């Protein structure tokens, strides 16, 4: 199993490893290894010859944020047609004065990147052995006024979930989600089945489930920022244990539903 994506996907990978590794109590029967400048992290359960891997590719195609450590850049630049040799030309033409750059609105750039991804899948994926999932957008809770809170506040100090059934935050972009739907429908018409793991709506309600100020800070915070917790509260990622565990329960249910009948039919044969 391989999780590919950004830090939110990495959080889901950590959740899955934590859920699985407890079933392998002997330390000598499980390993964790790091490869390709830590872009690839591999958990292996030796007894089962099974791995749960995570590969850092925040935009799927090549980008100037491909370094797993130094990826905080003010402007994201992508090579929308480059996926085969992911990050091979790091610090190459991204900063070249001879490079040709185009400003593209986010939904269109997203569509172009996903089309490259879908073409790669069509050519390279073994459809009889590979199950493909695309995780839908993870919501954020940056604007308390959206759920009836005080304007200018965010998820900081929130302790209860949102109880309004139809709640949908502005951070969950329907246009972007429609792009995913269109690309995956097109893939299916070409014989490549990708299931959307729809985690957006159920996660929308969990405004209290973010790490807020209780997380590792990659850089020391200045006194001015420390004095204003709202300014550095993380309302994007999720606490663990927490919401990503539910995503993985859904993923497990999908896998179990799809693969167990196939395995049973092989046993009968």
C-alpha positions as CSV (number, residue, x, y, z in Angstrom):
1,X,0.0,0.0,0.0
2,X,1.4,3.4,-1.0
3,X,0.1,6.8,0.1
4,X,1.2,9.6,-2.3
5,X,0.6,13.3,-1.7
6,X,1.3,16.1,0.8
7,X,1.4,16.4,4.6
8,X,-2.3,15.6,4.9
9,X,-1.7,12.3,3.1
10,X,1.3,11.8,5.3
11,X,-0.9,12.2,8.3
12,X,-3.2,9.5,7.0
13,X,-0.2,7.2,6.3
14,X,0.9,7.7,10.0
15,X,-2.6,6.8,11.1
16,X,-2.6,3.7,9.0
17,X,0.8,2.6,10.3
18,X,-0.3,3.1,13.9
19,X,-3.4,1.1,13.3
20,X,-1.6,-1.8,11.7
21,X,1.7,-2.0,13.6
22,X,-0.1,-2.9,16.9
23,X,-0.9,-6.2,15.2
24,X,2.8,-6.9,14.9
25,X,3.9,-6.8,18.5
26,X,7.5,-8.1,18.0
27,X,9.9,-5.3,17.1
28,X,12.2,-7.5,15.1
29,X,9.3,-8.3,12.7
30,X,8.7,-4.7,11.7
31,X,10.9,-2.0,10.2
32,X,10.8,1.6,9.2
33,X,13.2,2.9,6.5
34,X,13.8,6.2,4.7
35,X,14.8,6.6,1.0
36,X,15.4,9.2,-1.6
37,X,16.2,12.1,0.7
38,X,13.3,11.0,2.9
39,X,10.8,11.5,0.1
40,X,9.9,7.8,0.5
41,X,9.2,6.2,3.9
42,X,8.5,2.5,4.2
43,X,6.9,0.6,7.0
44,X,7.4,-3.2,6.6
45,X,5.7,-6.0,8.4
46,X,8.2,-8.8,7.7
47,X,6.0,-11.7,8.7
48,X,3.4,-10.7,6.1
49,X,5.9,-9.4,3.5
50,X,3.7,-6.3,3.4
51,X,4.6,-2.6,3.2
52,X,2.8,0.6,3.9
53,X,4.7,3.4,2.2
54,X,4.4,7.1,1.9
55,X,5.8,9.1,-1.0
56,X,6.0,12.9,-0.8
57,X,4.6,14.5,-4.0
58,X,2.4,17.3,-2.8
59,X,1.1,18.2,-6.3
60,X,1.5,14.7,-7.9
61,X,3.4,16.2,-10.8
62,X,6.8,17.9,-10.4
63,X,6.8,21.2,-8.5
64,X,9.2,23.5,-6.7
65,X,7.8,22.1,-3.4
66,X,9.0,18.6,-3.9
67,X,11.6,18.6,-1.2
68,X,10.1,16.9,1.8
69,X,11.8,19.4,4.2
70,X,12.3,22.6,2.3
71,X,8.9,22.9,0.6
72,X,7.5,26.1,2.1
73,X,7.6,28.4,-0.9
74,X,5.7,31.6,-1.5
75,X,4.6,30.7,-5.1
76,X,4.0,27.2,-6.3
77,X,5.4,26.3,-9.7
78,X,4.4,23.0,-11.4
79,X,5.5,21.1,-14.4
80,X,2.1,19.9,-15.3
81,X,3.3,17.3,-17.8
82,X,6.2,16.0,-15.7
83,X,5.4,13.0,-13.5
84,X,7.6,10.1,-14.8
85,X,10.9,11.7,-13.5
86,X,9.5,13.3,-10.4
87,X,11.8,15.9,-9.0
88,X,14.8,14.8,-11.2
89,X,15.6,18.4,-12.2
90,X,15.2,19.9,-8.7
91,X,16.5,23.4,-8.6
92,X,16.9,23.3,-12.4
93,X,14.6,25.3,-14.6
94,X,12.3,26.2,-11.8
95,X,14.7,29.1,-11.1
96,X,16.1,29.5,-14.6
97,X,15.7,33.0,-16.2
98,X,15.1,31.1,-19.5
99,X,12.1,29.2,-18.2
100,X,8.7,29.9,-19.6
101,X,6.1,30.5,-16.9
102,X,2.3,30.9,-17.2
103,X,0.0,32.1,-14.5
104,X,-2.9,29.7,-14.4
105,X,-5.9,29.7,-12.1
106,X,-6.0,26.9,-9.6
107,X,-8.8,24.7,-11.0
108,X,-7.2,24.8,-14.4
109,X,-3.7,24.0,-13.1
110,X,-5.2,21.2,-11.0
111,X,-7.0,19.8,-14.0
112,X,-3.8,19.8,-16.1
113,X,-1.9,18.0,-13.3
114,X,-4.6,15.4,-12.8
115,X,-4.8,14.7,-16.6
116,X,-1.0,14.0,-16.6
117,X,-1.6,11.7,-13.5
118,X,-4.5,9.9,-15.2
119,X,-2.5,9.3,-18.4
120,X,0.4,7.9,-16.4
121,X,-2.0,5.5,-14.6
122,X,-3.5,4.3,-17.8
123,X,-0.1,3.3,-19.2
124,X,1.6,2.0,-16.0
125,X,-0.9,0.5,-13.6
126,X,-1.6,-3.2,-13.6
127,X,-5.4,-3.1,-13.4
128,X,-5.8,-6.7,-12.3
129,X,-3.5,-6.3,-9.2
130,X,-3.8,-2.6,-8.2
131,X,-6.6,-0.9,-6.3
132,X,-6.6,2.9,-6.8
133,X,-8.1,5.5,-4.4
134,X,-8.3,9.2,-4.6
135,X,-8.9,11.0,-1.3
136,X,-11.2,14.0,-1.6
137,X,-10.4,17.5,-0.2
138,X,-9.6,17.8,3.4
139,X,-11.5,20.7,4.9
140,X,-10.0,23.6,6.9
141,X,-11.5,25.6,9.8
142,X,-10.0,29.1,9.4
143,X,-13.1,31.2,9.7
144,X,-15.1,30.9,12.9
145,X,-17.9,33.1,11.5
146,X,-18.8,30.3,9.1
147,X,-20.0,28.1,11.9
148,X,-21.5,30.9,14.0
149,X,-18.4,31.8,15.9
150,X,-16.7,35.2,16.4
151,X,-15.5,36.9,13.2
152,X,-11.7,36.8,12.9
153,X,-11.3,33.7,15.1
154,X,-10.4,30.2,13.8
155,X,-10.2,26.7,15.3
156,X,-8.1,27.9,18.2
157,X,-9.7,26.8,21.5
158,X,-12.6,25.0,19.8
159,X,-13.6,21.9,21.8
160,X,-16.9,20.8,20.2
161,X,-17.7,19.7,16.7
162,X,-20.1,21.5,14.4
163,X,-23.6,20.1,14.8
164,X,-25.4,21.7,11.8
165,X,-26.1,18.9,9.3
166,X,-25.6,20.9,6.1
167,X,-22.4,22.7,7.2
168,X,-19.9,23.3,4.4
169,X,-17.0,25.6,4.8
170,X,-15.7,28.0,2.1
171,X,-12.3,26.2,2.2
172,X,-13.7,23.2,0.5
173,X,-13.7,24.2,-3.2
174,X,-16.5,22.6,-5.1
175,X,-14.9,23.6,-8.4
176,X,-11.8,21.6,-7.5
177,X,-13.8,18.6,-6.4
178,X,-15.7,18.7,-9.7
179,X,-12.4,18.6,-11.6
180,X,-11.5,15.4,-9.7
181,X,-14.8,13.8,-10.5
182,X,-14.5,14.6,-14.2
183,X,-10.9,13.3,-14.5
184,X,-11.8,10.1,-12.6
185,X,-15.0,9.5,-14.6
186,X,-12.9,9.9,-17.8
187,X,-10.4,7.3,-16.4
188,X,-13.1,4.9,-15.7
189,X,-14.4,5.2,-19.3
190,X,-10.9,4.2,-20.4
191,X,-11.0,1.1,-18.1
192,X,-9.0,2.3,-15.1
193,X,-11.1,2.2,-11.9
194,X,-10.3,4.8,-9.3
195,X,-12.5,5.1,-6.2
196,X,-13.0,8.4,-4.6
197,X,-12.6,8.2,-0.8
198,X,-15.0,11.0,0.1
199,X,-13.9,12.4,3.4
200,X,-14.8,16.0,3.0
201,X,-18.3,16.3,4.4
202,X,-17.7,14.1,7.4
203,X,-14.5,16.0,8.2
204,X,-16.2,19.4,7.8
205,X,-17.9,19.0,11.2
206,X,-14.7,18.5,13.2
207,X,-13.5,22.0,13.8
208,X,-12.1,20.9,17.2
209,X,-10.0,18.1,15.8
210,X,-7.0,20.2,14.5
211,X,-3.7,20.4,16.4
212,X,-4.1,24.2,16.7
213,X,-1.1,25.5,18.7
214,X,-0.3,22.1,20.0
215,X,2.1,20.9,17.3
216,X,5.7,20.8,16.4
217,X,6.9,24.1,15.1
218,X,9.5,23.7,12.3
219,X,11.0,27.1,13.0
220,X,11.2,29.0,16.3
221,X,8.3,31.4,16.7
222,X,9.0,35.1,17.3
223,X,7.6,36.7,20.5
224,X,5.1,38.7,18.5
225,X,3.6,35.5,17.1
226,X,3.7,33.7,20.4
227,X,1.7,36.5,22.0
228,X,-1.1,35.9,19.4
229,X,-2.0,32.1,19.3
230,X,-4.6,32.7,16.6
231,X,-1.8,33.6,14.2
232,X,-0.1,30.3,14.3
233,X,-2.9,27.9,15.2
234,X,-2.9,25.0,12.7
235,X,-6.4,24.5,11.4
236,X,-5.4,22.5,8.3
237,X,-3.9,19.3,9.7
238,X,-5.5,16.8,12.1
239,X,-4.6,15.4,15.5
240,X,-3.6,11.8,15.8
241,X,-5.3,9.7,17.0
242,X,-8.2,11.5,15.3
243,X,-10.0,12.2,12.1
244,X,-7.6,10.4,9.7
245,X,-8.2,7.2,11.6
246,X,-11.8,7.4,10.4
247,X,-10.6,7.9,6.8
248,X,-8.6,4.7,7.1
249,X,-11.6,2.8,8.6
250,X,-13.4,3.8,5.4
251,X,-10.5,2.9,3.2
252,X,-10.2,-0.5,5.0
253,X,-14.0,-1.1,4.4
254,X,-13.5,-0.4,0.7
255,X,-10.5,-2.7,0.4
256,X,-12.2,-5.5,2.4
257,X,-15.4,-5.2,0.2
258,X,-13.4,-5.3,-3.1
259,X,-10.7,-7.9,-2.4
260,X,-12.2,-10.5,0.0
261,X,-14.7,-11.8,-2.7
262,X,-11.7,-12.1,-5.2
263,X,-9.6,-14.0,-2.7
264,X,-12.5,-16.3,-1.7
265,X,-13.1,-17.2,-5.4
266,X,-9.4,-18.0,-5.8
267,X,-9.5,-20.3,-2.8
268,X,-12.5,-22.1,-4.2
269,X,-10.8,-22.6,-7.5
